Amino acid sequence: MAKSKKTKPVILITNDDGITAPGIRSLVEAVKDLGTIVVVAPDKPQSGMGHAITIGAPLRLSSVHLFDGVESWQCSGTPVDCVKLAVDKVLHRKPDLCLSGINHGANHSINVIYSGTMSAAIEASIESIPSIGFSLLNYSMEADFSAAGLYARILVEKIISRKIDKHLCLNVNIPSIDKKLIRGIKVCRQAYAKYVEDFDERKDPSGKKYYWLTGEFKNFDKGKDTDVWALEHNYVSVVPVQFDLTNYELKKQLETKLKF
Amino acid sequence: MAKSKKTKPVILITNDDGITAPGIRSLVEAVKDLGTIVVVAPDKPQSGMGHAITIGAPLRLSSVHLFDGVESWQCSGTPVDCVKLAVDKVLHRKPDLCLSGINHGANHSINVIYSGTMSAAIEASIESIPSIGFSLLNYSMEADFSAAGLYARILVEKIISRKIDKHLCLNVNIPSIDKKLIRGIKVCRQAYAKYVEDFDERKDPSGKKYYWLTGEFKNFDKGKDTDVWALEHNYVSVVPVQFDLTNYELKKQLETKLKF
């Protein structure tokens, strides 16, 4: 990126917990002086929305005053909608960087695929806007974001001082511990982990069944180069993420061994 | 997979256009005799839902009689919810194969990331269930699915006759032309293409603005090994898809050049 010293980068900030969540406030505070900040975030919680976009209904966008001296908009859509609307109708240009978060809860390993926070960052990267998604390993609305804010700032400073690929997208997770205990930043690969579902079956007052999604997170990956390993060992994990989903290894197999 | 001749594979079928869409009916008809079919699909259109899951609300699941001799359930959730619920509450086991579609509209290139059809297939692959998503390049509810059904059958037969990776996930797109004009099946990579958004701004009766997402699809990829190229040249495109989003090339750069 390496902007000239005179022009501050334009930084779009979004999230998936909604514009009133403490996590996005911590992120705005952490990077406020590093660029011209514009917030466009969902008007309600949108966790687990993945890369959903709103195609069957229209979207609302309204200006709000939530962060001192920072232009802010709330949007009725998904985190991905927020990025698209921000570029086309708020900024009328591409921002220099897009930040998403700080999410209340982990987005390491397979969570990247369900996460609205990371989908917003991935959407930016598709649009050739370098992006970083931040998540704290603590679901609570009262979580302490001070370590997460500190590392968000360190990473944003690193990125804006370097010439970076326009499709850069980082999935950053921060352990929920005191900042003094954090051992540093580790570049990782996505661990192979998943949820083992166990729907909670209940009956409504009329006797009809309904189901709540619950599940247990299981890590099947013994690698020491994964995000799960790094977080378990008190590192901030950084996984570079791509939107080309082609499985090149399997492509080769299909073309040769399987004679497709 | 290569099941013994006596046991037919259990095939889970879902989609994102909803259980009453003509596309899922064509898919059921096309593969009905190749296995024991169980349908678990959304009770309403869920296009563009990406990998969304329902975490803030409970889910409903109800038995329906829509396909002759085929156990079928409609679910109030997203396509990914359907796969999760099917495994835990309908089948009480993993199916041998999961099919999704046939989608009304293209899911080639970047569409894979927004598509509920493909997210259902990817979810199955995360769960170690081989999967295929099928999409016809025609959005109409009156589209002719005969070529798509034929190629769906050819591909399912290929897969169930071979020993295949449990994480196999294929993104199959079928051109909307007469089957005689289709030149065959091509294994491809995902083209680098995206939408250039242009929100349609309108005013409601009280004068407040609202926005409809519209956009133009643009292919930036000149490669002859892409799904877009194959489809433009009348091939059925097959892109093997993965859920490890790690960008290994960028990981290397971050570790060396960028000194993370």
Interface residues (C-beta under 8 A of the other chain):
Chain A: P45 S47 G48 M49 G50 H51 A52 I53 T54 I55 G56 P58 L59 R60 L61 T78 V80 D81 K84 L85 V87 D88 K89 I110 V112 I113 Y114 S119 I122 I126 E127 K158 R162 I164 D165 L168 C169 N171 I185 V187 C188 R189 Q190 Y192 K194 E197 D198 F199 E201 R202 K208 K209 Y210 Y211 W212 L213 V238 V239 P240 V241 Q242 F243 D244 L245 T246 N247 Y248 L250 K251 Q253 L254 E255 L258 F260
Chain B: P45 S47 G48 M49 G50 H51 A52 I53 T54 I55 G56 P58 L59 R60 L61 T78 V80 D81 K84 L85 V87 D88 K89 I110 V112 I113 Y114 S119 I122 I126 E127 K158 R162 I164 D165 L168 C169 N171 I185 V187 C188 R189 Q190 Y192 K194 E197 D198 F199 E201 R202 K208 K209 Y210 Y211 W212 L213 V238 V239 P240 V241 Q242 F243 D244 L245 T246 N247 Y248 L250 K251 Q253 L254 E255 L258 F260
